[in-house]
Each structure stands twice: as C-alpha cells, then as structure tokens.
Amino acid sequence: MEKIINSVCNIVIDNDFTSFKEAVCYFNEGVKLNDLDICKVYDKVLIITDSNLYIKQADKLVKSINTKYIHEYVVKPGEESKSLKVYEDIMNHCVKIGLTRKSLIIALGGGVVGDLAGFIASTYMRGIDVVQAPTSLLAQVDSSIGGKTGINLGNVKNIIGSFYQPKFTYINISSLKTLPQPEFISGMAEVIKYALIYDYDFLDYLIDNNKFIISRDETCLYNIVKKCASIKAEVVEKDEKEGGLRRILNFGHTFGHGVEKLCKISHGEAVNIGMNMAFKLAINDGLINENYYKKFIEVSKVYNLPLGFIVPENESFLAKDILELMKSDKKNSFGKINLILPTDLGKVEVVNNIEECKILNVIRECHNA
C-alpha cells in the first residue's frame, strides 16, 4: 500500500483490501500491527453501503477486517438515499445496535454513500471515526477525500452537511474493475477536471493513454487515481473549509448540478457539460484561446463524454430553469453566482461578475448540442 499524508488528509492507495487492518493500525497510535485486532481499537464496526456494492464488494471488505463485531446497513443506489428520511433511519439503527464513541463507520461505495455515511459519522454522538472506502472512480479521485459530507434537501444538493475528515481514505484500485463502463467513463470527467484546474501536462497523459485507461489497465488506473488524489489532498491542505483555493475543485459543477437535476444524467456527464459551458464563457470573455478549448473537446470525445444536453421528452426546458438551480448553489454569496472559469492552461479562477444574459446564452448553446 502507498500513503498520501499531510496535515489534513490521510489516504491509502492499494490494489485490494488486504492492507486494511494495517492502515487501521497505522492511523491509530499505540497499536502494534503484530497483535492488531480491530476490536481492540473499535468496539463495533458499521459498514454503510448500497445494494449494488453489497453484492460486489462487501464480503471482501468484511474478510479483510476479520472481526465479529461488524454490522451492515444497505441503502438504495442513487441520490434519493441522501435524504433526511434515510439519515434518520440509519441514525436510529446506530442507536439500536449500540454504536458508541469508540465505534467505527465505514463508507463502502461511491459519492452518495460517502457523503451520507460521512455526515452520519460527523453527527452521531457529536462525531465518531469514519473510514472512506470509495469504490467508484469519481469517489476515489474526488468525493472521498477532503472531509465534505452532506445530504440533500428536496432539489437542493448537499445543502445539509459538515466538514468532517475521515480517519483515512482507503482506495482499493481493483474495485474499479467491477464498475459498469458508463459509470467508469462518467468518473473520467472528474479526472479530466484535475488536469484543467491544476496540471495541464496531465491532460496529455489522459489523451495519450486513453486506450489503456478505457480498458482499465491497472498501472494506468493507479497512476490517474494517485495523481488526482495527490492534487486533491494538496488543495484541501491549503484550504480545508473552502474559503478560497478549494473552490477551484467545483469547476463545472455549478452548471453541472442544474443539468444533472433537469436531465437526470450521471454526475460526471453533467460536470463535463458544465465544464464545456465554462470554457464557452471563458472564450467569449477572452480569457483563453481557441486552441485550449479544442483540446478540451478532444479529451471529451476520446472518453465519449457529452458537451451538450438533451432534455427528456416529458420535460419542458427553459434556460432560466437551469439558471435558477445555479442560483441555489450553496457556494454563491451576496446574490451573485460564483463560476469557476479557465483562465490559462491548467488554471482556473472564481468569477462572479458574469451577466445573467451571457450565462443563459451559453446554456442555450449547449442544449441539443
């Protein structure tokens, strides 16, 4: 296993779950590996996962923990599980099975499970240990790192939540091989994002090695996860509570959340469309040149990621519907929409002075594009 550690983030990258107990030992001072029994560190363990991951991954994780005090809670896949109702149900379950401040919650799954389980851990008894065990590409490179937790309130995404750092994030690269191809490709949008916000040379790596990455070559998977996790950890260490620099990680998301909700598409697809909208605004305002935009289009096409959106036949579409969803984004302030726009190769900035008419025009350009 390989570790990425700074003053805020603890991350382990491995090719299986075999070193999970070793990681528990490493991040709990005074516990020796030779006589490690997780029940000497935690009185009970609760694994929160979804029904898809329960079948594919739960047994492997349970065997690696190898202790009798393990409980499981399985939710339905999808954003609907990030609700107050599910939160309350799991909290009642925590009380029922007798979790204490010496218990551990493990979030086994993608971004939904990670956000939900992290928020439960942060609020149960005012906070108990949580380990993020991300299984999707999106979660491994992004959402499981940095301590953001949250649940939704109606149509408003992640409006209830907290910053609560996991004891550590345990990334099992081999779990990516169980992902359906559309879900894997969706996660590549977040991978591409890191090249656009922080490391332009990484964009060439993604284009040059696209066939190996799409076929899920283990070395390439390890490289892209390590690269993105390292960038995320560095950004979070510099700005844990999203007061400044960390906001660049939201590139494509303000547009994307609106498209995701309206069109009912995957998060990654929506983020890629959102990044395209941001690029269009940046070109229109003279922030970047056309060649950079063409390279973004190239990498999007290589991974078959959409640049525009189609509204379902039974849904009406007005550009202002997406604009209104953008206005409800929790990252806005003083009545202004905060957008992350590209300003140079591998660099972005927060901009809040874009006129609404320009935003509406870009949304319309990407409709049926």
Phi, psi and omega in degrees: 000152180239141184246141170241115188226134168219195186289348181241316190253139171238116185229136174241130176245127185217168178262003178194191176265008190297334183259016184299313180295325177297322178293319176302317179297313184298320185265011171236102185300143176088357179259124181269139183297323185299325181244027182289126167228122187303331180290348173278343179259316182234132182287330177213153177235130175243119175264121174256126183212178175251171189295331177290313182287331179302320180287320189272326192234336190300317182301319181297318180292316180301317180296324180289331178283316174054056174218153188277346185265057181245131175241157181228144173227123186248126178250168176285144176295149174110163184300336181300336180283347177271060185236164177298325181295312180294320177303313180296319180300317181289322177299318176298323178294321178301318178294316183300318182272358173079035175297143180236184177289352176257017179260167181233135171253133176246126177265104181255104180157200180270204186296324180297309180297319181296316179296314183294308182295323178297320179291322177298313180297325183287338185248342179288123183052034181065017172124117172234169184296142174225141173245128175271125177238076187290140182242346177262158178297317180302315182289323182292323183267348189218286197291336182279351185250132172111351170085010175282130175232162178173160172227165183266157174233101185063234181273357184267117188280129173057030182284338175252124182179190182204161167267116184212106185289133174292156173306316169196161173254124183250108185260114176261103185301323185297337180294340179293337182286347179268354183288141168299145184304317179301323179291322178296313180297321177303318179295336180295337177299319178291326177297312179301322180306318183295325176294322184285333183260344192213336188210089185299323180299331178297333178296319177296321178300317182293324179286314184293330184251022187300322182294320179291321181292314181297325177278000175064047170300129189297322179296317179294319178300315180299317182296315184288324178293317179297317180299310182292318180297322179294317178296313181301315181297320180294316180295316181295321179298324181283334184207078187296319189261019174061045177274342182203269187305320186299340181296339179295339179292348180270012179306123180087347188278326182295312172296314189299320181299322178294316179294318180301316183290315184290318188264351180055050176249174182291158181300315182297316177300316180296320179296320180295320175297319178298321178293324177297318177299319179296319178298317180298317177298319182295321178293315181300328180265005176073024182278331180224168179261169185295327182297321178295318178298320179298326179290323175297317178298320179300311182292328177295317181290324178303321181258013175055043178261138186287151176251346179221173185233152177239127180278134178306148185303327183273007180246140173274154181230127167227134181305327181293340176296315177293321179300319179295321176295323177296324181293336180275359180300131184292348181273356177283162178205151178054035176073010181249144177278121177272116179248145174259118183240145175291138181235345179194177181297116179070023180223144177223163177219157176277128181233134181230019183242021179281129181294143183300327180297326177290320178297316180299320180296319180293320177300316181294322179300325184271355176282123182063021181284000000 
